[in-house]
């Protein structure tokens, strides 16, 4: 049996664990170029090779000191990043073929390395002819980009430029599908890897190593009855990068500073450093536009943690183009035993079976044939081929995460991915740009195809002149899907009985954004709803008529914020490039541009409409005088009120308009007296959270305020004294949204742990846990009359809950969206409920309005 390279054995046997692509060489080629999220590169002989750092601008450092022509930075204010967080605490990870693992010397494979003893000996038994092991210390920390749609869009727009840089400039001879975009990394400080292949199974072996926190992780290996070349194991980081320290040493201060986006510092960074008193200093990690909670555990007292810059696993996306027109006969995904045979088959261009290591791919000769070279193991290639061979997609984009979603456990992960896809027939999404991606959640599509859409939503094909209400283009019941053409097409030969794998995503009409919805805003009277998108467009809706009043393209980049003036006649918008703009709601030709020193992320009019406030990415709170502003005004002065230390992400006023709160991507909030803003001095600075504050909400009387944080907690404060009144720790993950009930008795919070929780606002006691969502909660809100709670989730749904029911019953689940629902909002009069999503759609629902005050009696 031919011996495979160590890195291929290592990758093929550890990939099914679900951690990502395992690197045989976790150490970076150069210390300043460790593998980070947003990096673009390729894999060679078990090592990640950099092409670009897309999070950096063109003027910032790059691996090869150059960028492609028309280079575009990967940056968007709505990109969500999880981590760094502790993800692997076991001493050892091993392939499925490794059995009967035992650790002597007092250590355990299921405990963190920091409590293991020195001189441990690991024995194991392998049930296959190849296997692999990974030892790590002190733990694995992962960081992950959750915003799939942003990555897909960026790849579609930029990968050809990256390929040109790689081949024409750097002379690397890479194919499109060789180039990888890193969307997640798992890092550690020290490691040892082993891979082996033998001529017989049931081989036994042992590994000796020092597992103590200060060890250099030396590895020795002997395997009985198996030939194992010396090149089949290694450890790191290299000796020059290792550090052993005594308890008398202290951590250098620069190790624990902020990590700014575009820097060369590790996003995973470091664990918590002990202070002089033996306590732990909380590390703050700040990346503009990203949300990075810091929750890493502290090392033993007196130990300075090693830098976690060794990338042991990474998640990635890749792309492949269709180089020739669609073939007349598609047999991709089928094995040789499944090909249809016919005496009438006169195809002069038979399929060729290409053997690429352990995985076989079948190609028609209409697909481009490239020169062969030793390619690394990569099962995502099978996904790209499946998409192109089973759809009309011109471009396929896929990720290793697609396979982990389909095959959820190591036992389910197939040895032959191409064959497993052919039998499973997962659904494919095809967007308006001809990009095909694998769909791992087809529930909503099945319901939509069967006519399951509700009748109280805005139809997709609504005419955008504002003359038609809901259902005008649908059936008599208002179902917009009733007369919509069926998008199904014929599948490959012999697949007449299988389900259609293609989902066509609508786009490009007057009622749909072509990118994620990034902002929603109601006018004060509830007549209008405005929505904004990363496609630079704004749509103004007749909220009660469920129709579009006007759609226009407002900026040159992603729109980050919207705000109606108190009288509803003007709409302000901000974006990631260029000035803030003010629009006349009734006369589209009128607009004003307000120049800024840097880009604005949050907007709000003062309750009297005299000023427009903005929060910038540089942390400045700025204001424009709008009381006497005319449409012919030029050079409108901007006043800087105060400086935060990070991006100002929200500006919220108390119901009486007397107070205002501002928050940024740091762990403090500032309360302001509106009539004293000119002083630049806040009334109170709220300190106590250990993580970024995500939002804040005033009580109805304005005497209290609640804040939510990614430290998993909520806090209620006195606005008079600035003191913390109640600390609430009911969630097990970051809290993204919180608000008071209209009566002020209750608060509701939504978290990344997928739960909605209602608590008593005076005691903090839990009153109810609203279960039902299957993914993180992005937004929760009470209706103005207190009858309902609405929640928006990344499971693509909006749920409406009965706030008067002691059991907090779910009244309705709205599943019109096909991607993460990022915002949900009641109109000021409570008559409509709107939501926006990454799918580019906005849905407005008419709600029952109580006929009397008795009917609207608030239970919260």
N, C-alpha and C positions, 0 to 999 in steps of 0.2 A: 504494500500500500504506500503510495507516494506521501511524503511528509509535507503538510501544508505549512505556510509561514505561521509563526507564532501569533502574529497579530490577527490573522484570519481565523485561526482556531479560537482565539480569545473573543473576537467579535461575534462569531456565529453562535458560540455557546452561552455568552452572557447577555446578548440582546434580548432574548425572551423574558428576562427578569423584569422588563418594563421600566428600567431606569434611564434608557436612552442608548445611544451608540457608545460602546465602551472603547476607550482609547488605550492602546498598549503603551503609548508614551504620553502620560498625563502631564508631564512637565513641559512648559512652554519653551519654544526654541530660544527665545530671548525673554528675560524676566519681565520686560515692559509690555510684552505681547502675549499675555495669558489669554485663554479663550474666554470670551464674554458674550452675553446676549447681544444680538445685532451684528456680530461678526460674520463676514463672508469669506469662505475659503473652500478647501478640498482636503480629502484624506489621502495620505500616502504612507504605506507601510506602518499603519497604526498610529500615525501622528497627524494632528490637524495643522494644515498649512494656511496661513493667512493671505487673503487678497486685499480685503478692505475692512475697516471698522466703520460701519454705516452710521453709527450713532455720532460719529465725529463730523464736523463740518469739513469743507474742502480745505480750510486754512489750518486745521488742527492736524496733529501727527497721524500718519498712515503707515501701515507696515512696509510699503515699498516707496514711500515718500511721493506718491502721486495718486490721482484719482482719475476715473474715466471722464471723457468729455460729457458735459451737461450733467455732472454728478449731482445727485439729490440725496440729502441726508435723510436717514430713517428717523423721523421725528413727528409726533402727533400728540396733542395734549390729552387725547382720550385713550392712549395706549395704557393698558393695565398690566403691571408687572407684579408677580407674587414673589416674595422672598427678599433677601436671603433668609432661609429658614433651615433648621436642622431636619434632615430628611433620612439619613442613614445613620443609625446608632450601633449597628452590629459590628463586631470585630471583623467578620469575614463574610463575603458574598461568594457564592460558587454556582457553577452551572448545574443544570438539572441532572446531569449524569453523575454528580458527586453525591454519595450517600454516606451515612454513618460517620458524620463528622464529629470528632471528639477533640476537646482541648484540655490538655493537662497543665499543671502549674497554677491552678486556681483561676484561670481565665474562663470566659464564656463567650460563645459566638453571638449571643443575644444581648450582650451588655455593651455600653460604650467603652471605647478603648481606654478612656481615662481612669477606669477602675480596674483594669486588667493588671495582672502581675507580670514581673519580668521573667524571661526565660521560658515562655510558654512553648509547648509542642503540640502541633495540630496534626492529627492523623485522619485519614479519609479513605474511602473506597469508591472507585469509579466503575459504574455499570456500563459504560460505553467505551469506544476506542479513542475518544478524545474528551477533554474537559478543561476547565479553567477556574482559577481562584483569584480573588482580590482581597487584600488586607488593607485597611485604611485606619488612619489615626489623625485627629481624635474622633472625627465624625464626618459625615457628608453634608454639605450645605447646598441647597439648590435655589436657583433663581430662574424664573420662567415668565415669558411673555404670553399673556392669555389672549391678546387681541388678534385672533386668527385672520379676520378680514383685512386688517391693516397690513399684515405680512403678505398675504396673497396679492393685494393690490401693489405693494412695493416690488414684489418679485416680477409681476407682469410688466411693470413700467420700466424696470431697471436692469433685469438680468442680462439682456443682450449687451448693455454697456459694460457690465462686469466681464462678460465673456470676451469682448473685444480687448479689454485691458489685459486679461489673462493670456490671450493668444497672440494678438498683434503687438502688444507692447512688451509683455514679459516672456513671450515665446514658450508658453507652458503646454500648448496642444491639449486643452481641456475641451470636453464636450459640455453642452448646456447642462445635462443632468449630472455632471461631475461637481458642479458648483453648489455649495450648501450654504443656507442661511441659518445661523444658530439662533434658536428661539428659547433654549433652556440649557442651563449648565448645572452640573453637580460637582462640587469641588471639595478638596480636603487638603491637609497639610503634608502628610506623609503616607506612603503607600508601598505595597509590594504586589506584583502581579505574576501569575504563573499560568502557563498553557502547555498541555502535553497531548501527545498522540501516540498510541501504541498498537501492537499487533494482536492484543488479546484483551478481553474485557475482564471485569472484576479485579483490576489491578489495585494494589494498595500502595499508599504513599504517605509521606510525612513531611511537614514543614516546621522548621525551628525558627523562632523569631523572638525579639524582645518587644513586648507590647506595652511597656511602661510609657507614661506621657513624655519622658525626656529621651526616649530611645531614638536611634537613627533608623529603626525599622529594617535591620539587616535580615536577609532572607537566605536560608539554605534549604535545598530540596533533594530528597532521594525518593525514587519511586521503584518499587520492586517489580520485576518481570516486565518492565517497559523501558524501551530505549528513549531517553529524554535528553536531547542535546542541551548544552549549557545555555544556548541562546533562548531557551524557552522560559526563562524567568528573569526578572529584574526588579529593582526597587528604586525609590527616589523620595524626595528630589535629589539631584546630584549633590555630591559632598559639599561643594562650595556654597550651596543654598541652604544646607541643614544648619540648625542651631540647637544647641543644648544649653540650658541656662540654669542657674541655681536660684534658690528661693530668695536670695539677696538682690537679684536683678529686678528692675522695674521696666515696664513697657515704655518705649519711646513715645513721646506725645504725638508725633506725627502719624502714628499708626491708627489713631482713633479720631481723625478729623472727618469732615464731610467728604463724600464722593460725588463730584459734580459730573453731570452728563457731558461726555466728550473727553473726560480725562482718561489717563492710562491706568488708573487704580482699579483694583478688582471690585466688581459689584458685590461678590460674596464677602470680600473684605475679611474682617477678623472676628474672633469671638470676643466676649466682653473681657476687658482688662481689670484686674483687681486694683483697687485703690490702696492707699497707704494704710487704711484702717482695716483692710481685709474684705471690705465690701466690694460691690461690683459697680463699675461705671457703665451707664447705658450708652452704647454706641448709637449715634444718630447717622443715618445714611440718607442723603438727599440727592435725588436725581430729578431735575425738572421734567414734568410731564409724565413721570412714572411714579407709582405708589410702591414704596419699598419698606414694609414693616421690618423692624429690627427686633428679633426675639431669640437670638442665639444664646445658648447657655454659657455660663462662666466656667473657666478651667479650675482645677484645684488651686487652693491658696498658694501664692508664691510662684506660680508658673506663668510665664509669658507665652501666650499662644503663638504658634507659627502662623504665618500668612497662609490663608486658604486660597492658593493660586494654582493648585494642581487639579486639572480638569479630568475627572475619572469617567464621566458620562456627559453626553450632550444630546439634546433634541434638535431637530433641524427640519427645514423645508427644502424642497428642490423642485425643479421644473423641467419639462421636456416639451419640445415643439413637434408638431406634425409637419414633416418636410414636404410631403407630396399630397395630392388630393386624396380624399377618402377612397379606400379600396372598394371594389365592387363586392368582394366577399370577405367577411370578417370572421376569423376563426380564433382570434386571440383569446387567451385564457384557458383554452381547452388543451388537454394532453393529447399525445398521439393516438391513444386508444379512444378518444372522443371525437376525432375528426370524421365528418360525414363522408361516406364513400359512395361513389356513383359511377356507373359505367359511362354516363354521359359527361362526366367531368373532364373537360378539355382545357382546363386552366394550364396555360403554357408557363406560368410563373408560380410553381409550387412553393409552399411555405418551407422555410429553412429552420431547423431546430438548432439553436445556438446554445452551446454548453458553456456556462460561465461559472466555473467552480462547482459548488454543490447545488446551484440553482439553475434551472433550465428556462429559457425564454423562447417563445415562438414568434417569429417575425415574418410578415409578408415582405416581398422585396420592394413594395412601395415605400417602406420606411427606410430612412437613410442608413446606409451601412458605413460605419466609421472604421478607421484602422484599429486593430485590436492591440491592447496593451493590458498589462496585469492590473485589473481593477480590484478595488477593495470590496469586501462583502458589503452589500447594501440592499436590503429587502424592499426599500421604498421604490427602487427601480421597477419592481413588479407591479406596484400600485400605479405608477405612471403609465406603464404599458397597458394595464387593464383599462384605465380611463380612456386612452387614445383608441384602443381596439374595440371599445364598447360604447362609444358615443361619437358625436360629430365635433367634439372639442378640437380646436386648433392648437390649444395649449393645455397641458395637464400640470397641475401643481399638487403635491402631496407631501405628507410628513410622516415620520415614524410614529407620531401620536395617532394617526389614523389606524395603524395596525394595532396599537395598544387598546384603542377603543373597540375594535372588532374582536380582538382576542385578549380578554381581560385578565387572564392568569397565565403564568409561565407554562402550565400544563396545556392550555388551549393554543398557545402560540405554535403555528405549524412549522414543520421542517421544510416543506415546500410551499412557500407563500403564494406563488403563481397558481398552483393547483388549488389551494384553499380559496383564493379569490374567485376562481372559475366556478367552484361549487357553491360558495356562499352568495355570489352575485350581489355584492353591496351596491346601494344606489349611488348614482352620480348626479351632482349638481352642475348645471351648465348655465353660466351667466351670460349677460348681453354682450360681453367682450369675447365670447368664444372660449372662456377658461373653464375647464372641467376640474372639479375637485370631488373627493370622495365624501359622501354624506354618511355620517354615523348615527344620525337621528332622523328617521323617516316618519315618525308618528304624525307630525303635523301635515306632511305632504299627503299621507294616506287619507287623513280626515278631509283635507281640502279637495282631493280628487273625487271623494265620495259625496261632495256637496255639504260637508259638515260645517262650513263657515257660518257664523252667527248672522243675525239680521240687524243687529244694532251697531254695525261698524261701518266706517266709510269705505265704499267699494273701491277696488283698485283702478277701475276704468272710469272713475268719476270725471265728468267733463269739467274743465278748469275755468269755466267762465262764471261760476257761482250761481247758475240758474237752476241747478238740479239738486235735490236733496238725496238722502240715502235711499238706495234702491232704484234710482231713476233708470239705471242701465241694466238692472238685473230683472228677476222675476217679480211677480206681484207681491211676494213677501219681503222683497228687498234683498234677496240673496244675489249678490253681484256675480256669483260664479255660475248661475243657472244657464246662461247662454254662452259661456266662455268656451272656445274651442278646446278640444282635447289634444294635449301635446304629445300623446304617446306615439311611438313609431315602432317599426318592426325591429326586433333584436336579431342577434346572430342566428344562423341556421340551426334549427332544432330547438329554438328557445321560445316557441310560440306560447307556451304555458307559463313562462316565468314573468315576474313583475317587471314593469318598465323601470330601468335603472336611472332614468334621466329626470331631473327636476329643473325646469326652466324658471329662472328668477326674473320677475318683471323689472322694468326700469326704463328711464328715459321719457316718461310721460309727465303730465302736469300735476299729478297727485303723488308722485314718488320721487324721493331723493335718490341720486345715484351713488351715495355713500352713506356711512353711518349718520344717524341723527345725533347731533351733538348738543342741542339746546332746545328747550321748549319754554314758552312764556305766554300766559293769558293776559289780555287787557283787563283793567280793573272792573269793568262792567260785564265781563264774561262774553262779550260779543265776538271777540277775535281770539284766535290762537295762532301764534307764530312758531314755526319750526325751522331749525337751521341744520346744516350738514357739513361734513368734510368735503363734499363736492362743491362747496362755496355758494350754494343756493339757499334762499330763504323762501318759504311758502307761508303766506298769510291765509288763514282759514276762517270761514264763517262757522264759528264753533257750534252754534245751535242748528244751523242748516246743513252741517256735515258736508260742506262743499268748499272748493278753493276759490278764494277771492283773487289771489295774485301769486305768481311764482316768478322769481327773478334771481339772477346771479349777482351777488353783492360784493364779493371780495376776491382776492387772488389766492387765498389759501383757506384752510379749514376754519370755519366760523366757530368761535369758542364761547360766545355769550350773547344773549339777547335780553332786552329790557324795554317794556312799554312805558311811556310817560304816564303819570297818574290819570290824565284825561283821555288816554287811549288814542291820541291823534298822531303820536310819533313813536317810532320804533328804533331803538339803538342797537347796533351790532358791533362785535369785535372779532378779530381774526388773528391768525398766527403770522400774518404779514400785512403791513400797511396800516392805514389809519382806522380809528373808530369812525363809524358812520351813523348818521341819523336820517331816517326815512319818513316821508309823509305817508301815512297809511292810506289816505284817500286819493292822493295825487302822486302817482309813481314817479313822475319826472322830477320831483323835488327830493334833493338829498344834500346833506352836509358832510364834510370830511373834517375830522378832528385829529390833528397830528399828535403823535405820541413819541416819546423818546425810546420806548421799547414796547413790545406787544402786550396786549391786554387780555386777561383770562376771565375776569368777572366784571359784571356791570350791574348798576342799580341806580334808579332815580331816587332822590330824596322824596319823602311823602308829599311835600308841597310842590314838587316838580321844579324847584329853583336850581337844582344842581344835578349833574350826571356824574356818578362816581365810578371809578374803574380801579381794578387791581391788576398789577402788571407782573410779568414773569420775573422782573428784577426785584419784586417785593415792595414796589412803591404804591401807596394809596394816592390816587390822583383825582382831580375834580375839574369840571368845566361848568361855567355859569350858563345855565340854559333859560333863565327867567326872561331875559330880553333878547334871546337868540333869534335872529331872522334868517330866512332861507338864502339871502344873498350875503350872509356873513362870510368873511375870510379871515384866516389867521386867528382862530379862536384860541385864547390863552388857556393853557393847562396849568393848574396849580398842584404842586406836590404837597400833600398833607403830612404824610409820614412814611417811614420806611420799615417794612418787615424784613426779616432775614431770609425769606424764601418766597416763592410764587404765592400771591394772594388768590386763593381758590374760591372764596365765597364772601359776599357782602349781604347781610341780612338786617332788616329793621324790625323793631318791636312793633306790635299792633298799633300803639298810640303814636308811633313815629318819633318818640322822644329819644330812643336809644338805638344804637347800631352796633353790630358785632362783625368783626373781620377775622378771617382765619387763613392760614397759609400752610404750606407743606412742612410744618414744624409742629412742635408739641405745645404751643401756647395760642391763646385767643386774646383779642383786645376788644374791650367794650368802650364805646364812644358815646358822648352826649352830642346829639346832632347839632345843637346850637353852639357847640364849642369846638367844632371840627377845625376851624381856622387856627386854633392854638397848636394843633398838631400833637396834643397830649391826650392819650386815652384816659378814660375814667378808671379802668381797671385792666390789669394784665392777668389773665387766668392761667395759672401754672399748676401742674400736677400730673397731667397725662405723660406717659412714657413713650408714646408714639405719636405719629402725625394725627392731627385733628381733622376729621373728614367733613364734618358739618356741624351746625349749631341751630337751635330753635328757641325762640322766646316763649314764655308762658303767656296766656292771654292778657294778664294784667301787667306784663312787662317786668315783674319783680324777680323773676327767676329765668335762668337760661340753662339749657341742656346741651352738652357737647358729646360727640361720638368720636372714637379714635380707633386706629388700627392696633392699639394695645389691648383690644378685646373688651374695652370698658366704655361706659357712659358716666358722665358726672353732671350733677345739677348744682348750680351756683346761685348765689345771691347777687343780683345786679346792683344792689345798694352798697354792699360791703366787699364784693369780690370773693367772698369765702365759699369754699366747697361745702354744700349741704348734704348731698347724698352721693355715694359712689355705688354704681351698679355694675356687677360682674356676672352677667347671665349668659354671655356668648363664649364660644370656644374658638373664635376666629375674629378678624377685623370687623368692626361695626361701621358700615358705610352710610347709614341713614338713621335719623332719629327725629322725632317731633312730639310736641305736646298735643293732647286732645283739646278741642275747643273750650271745654270747661276747666282745663288745667289739672284735673284729678289724675289723669293717666299719661304715660308716655309709651310710645311704640318705637321699637328699634328693629332694624334689619341688618343681617350680618352675612359674611362670607361662609358661615357655617350652614347656610340655607334655611335658617329659622327666622321667624318674626315673633318677637316677644313683647308682651304688654306688661308694664309694671305700674305700681302705685307711685305717683310722683313725689309723695311726701315721705314714704318709708323706704322705697326702693324694692318692696316685696314683689315677687313675680305673681301676676294675676292670670296669665295665660300664655301658652306656647302655641303658635299658629303653624302647625306642620302641614306640609303638602308640596312645597317647592322642592325641586330636585337639584338645584344649584344655588349659587350665591344670590343674596338679595341685594339689588342695586339701589332700590328706592322704596320707602314706605311713607304714607301720608294719611292723616285723618281727613274725612270730608268736612266741609265747613260747619255742617249741622251735627257732627259727631256720630252720625248713624253708621258710617262705613269706615273701614280701613282698606286702602288699596296698596298692593305690593307688586313690584316689578322685579323680575328675576332673570338670571342668565340661562334658565331652563326654557326661555322663549315665551313665557306666559306672564299674564297679569292676573292676579287673584283679588276678588272683592270679598271682604269679610264683614260679618255682622258685628258691629261694635256694641250693640245693645244686648247681644246674647251672652250670658255668662260663659257659655261654651265656645265663644268666638268662632261660630260656624262659618265655613266658606260658602258664600252665596253663589258665586259663579267663578269659573276659570275661563279667561279669555286666551285663546291660543291662536290668534290670527297671525302673530309674528313668526318669522322663520329664523330668527337669530336673537342674540341677547337683547332683552328689553332693559334699557338703561335709565329710563325716566318714566314716571307716571305722575299725573297732576289732575286735581279736581279744579273745575272752574270756580271763580269766587262765589258764585251763587249755588254751587253744588249740582247744577243741572247736567253737566257733562263730565266725562272722565277721558283724558287723553293719555296716550303713551307713544314713546318713540323708541326705535330699536336700531341695532347695527344693520338690519336688513334694509334700511332707508325708508321705511314706511312709518306713517303716523296714523293711528286709529283714534277716532273720537266716538264715544258711546253716549247715548242719551240715557240718563238715569231717572228713576222715579223721584219726584220732588214732593215732600209732604205738603198736604193741603192746609194744615193748621199747626200751630205751635205745639199742640198736644201730641200730634203725630211725630213731631220732631224732638220730643223730649230727649235730652241727651243723657245717656247712661255712662258717659265717660268724662 
